[in-house]
Each structure stands twice: as structure tokens, then as C-alpha cells.
């Protein structure tokens, strides 16, 4: 099971992160038919639509030339090359910018064939999309000014904590607050 969580409250919470959300959307009665349909479209159009975050450095972001780059972008480009060899064609990539809020819906709806980013596997998300094998594991932490003198997360009691909205990080912190392990205000 790939479940993110924390057994104790510290400045770091461990989460297992997946990079690639793939091909299968919710609401379809047969995942294989969905995948086969997309592969046929890719073969016919010679184009793979890749959703990517523009702000998920170092995994997926835009460089100075406004090109998608990063660790998971490189992995996705390798996957497209492999797909092209299997199909006997050179495939073009159509880049589809997404946010943390719409990345999974973009895959599920067919607006993109896969997503290259930093997405945590959850059981709920697995109902919408398939995930690749694990490509990285990351520790999530809280960033504070060193001059503030915070040594542990409970030192943040009564403070406001900025967090990326609609992310597993936000849900994990909200759960810690709900459990009474920390009294702080989340600011998405």
C-alpha cells in the first residue's frame, strides 16, 4: 500500500511520491480499452499529449526559454521514445500545462495522455488514474527562517503555515492539526 502519513510530529513528514500519472481515467468500464484507445490515437496522430506542471522544480518546470524541463520530463521523453519504437514511428509531444488542482482530471478526461510531475499516490487518486512505478521518494519538510528559532514543529503553535492548496501536504498538515498535535492555521 502506498499511503502517505506521519507517525510522529516533527519538522519532516515522509511521503511516497509518484511522478507519472498514466493513461487510464475514471468512469470507464474497462481500463484496457481506455489505454488501447489512447494508444490507437497516439499511433494515428503520431502525437503524445503530456500534462506537466510549470512550477514543480526540479521535477517539472519551465526553463528560461519557456520549455518544459526537469527530472520527470526527462523520464516522460524517454517513455515517448520507447512508445515510438514500439509503434515504428517518431512521435511528437504536445505539452499541456496543468496545476495541482486539474492535473488528474486532465488525464482522466483525455486532454492529456500522461502527466509528468510530482504526484503522490493515494487510493483516491488511483480511482481516477493509473500510476507508473515509483520513480522517487521524497521527504516533505517545513521551511522557516533560521533566525526564528524554531527547532521542532510544535514551535509553530499559533502560527500561520503557507501550503500548496489541494495537495497531500495540505491534507497531512490538516490531519495533524485535526488530531490536536499542532495548533496552527493553514494558509493555502
Secondary structure, 3 states (H helix, E strand, C coil): CCCCCCCCCCCEEEEEEEEEEECCCCCCCCHHHHHHHHHHHHHHHCEEEEEEECEECCCEEECCCCCEECHHHHHHHHHHHHHHHHHCCCCEEEEEEECCCCHHHHHHCCCCCEEEEEEECCHHHHCCCEECCCCEEEEEECCCCHHHCCCCHHHHCCCEEECCCCCHHHHHHHHHHHCCCCCCEEEC
